[in-house]
């Protein structure tokens, strides 16, 4: 009788333990589901990390490098922010906010993208080279600024096309402007024979400005004349406008002039 009683007790204990274990398992599974549901935003964040290293980003990086080389030449140790802005005139400094580089990252100060070193590794000439992760950050920044969601290679091409468009570049005496690999630094106005606005003239006149001109093929002085294109390699540079307009009662100082250049791929 005692033996039977003992067996019953053991059976009850085993059944109770099994029931507890089953409930515990179900409880923890349920908790896991609830946590997953509550952390949906975190999953989105993880998805963002996957997007940064996605095939679209890899394609964007490859195209930026290939087109950058075509536009501005082969860099010795990869493209940094300044080189990319020279190759793609539609890029602005704010596009490089937080962009990761070989030995640091970029931050925006005023209207400039400034490289910030991170860590204590020895300095190198490639410190500012944009990394693959940096191209992902650049892509996100551009997508936000241009309002273009890049979810495919075709959309990446469309975005790159937007930043490849040559806009008019404004320069002053002594200031440097760049687009599509061409760099222009006006030095001196050698002629300003424009007809003043308050005078009736037979001829319209013109403006000539001496400038330092740099391109992939080399560098040297070049005289730009208003409205006359200069061909260098596969780009055309034209001085399209000079401001302010001439007036008979005003003598313009060198610092008053604003020159507008247009750079186009042939």
Number of C-alpha atoms within 10 A of each C-alpha: 6 7 8 8 10 11 12 12 12 11 12 12 12 12 12 12 12 12 12 12 12 11 12 12 12 12 12 11 12 12 12 12 12 11 11 13 12 11 12 11 11 12 13 11 12 12 12 13 13 12 15 21 14 15 14 20 27 17 16 26 22 14 16 20 19 13 18 23 19 15 23 21 18 14 13 8 11 17 22 19 23 19 19 25 25 20 27 26 22 18 22 17 18 19 23 27 19 19 26 24 25 18 21 18 23 25 18 15 11 9 9 15 22 18 24 16 16 12 8 7 8 7 9 9 8 15 20 25 23 26 20 20 18 23 23 24 20 25 25 20 18 22 16 13 11 11 10 14 14 20 13 14 16 13 15 23 15 14 20 20 12 15 18 22 17 17 15 18 18 16 19 18 19 15 11 17 17 24 30 29 23 23 19 24 20 23 19 16 17 13 13 16 13 16 18 16 11 10 10 9 11 7 9 10 13 14 18 18 20 19 21 17 21 18 20 18 10 8 13 9 14 17 17 23 20 20 16 12 17 16 14 17 11 12 18 16 22 19 22 17 18 22 10 11 13 18 14 10 8 9 9 13 8 13 9 11 16 16 20 18 26 17 25 19 15 9
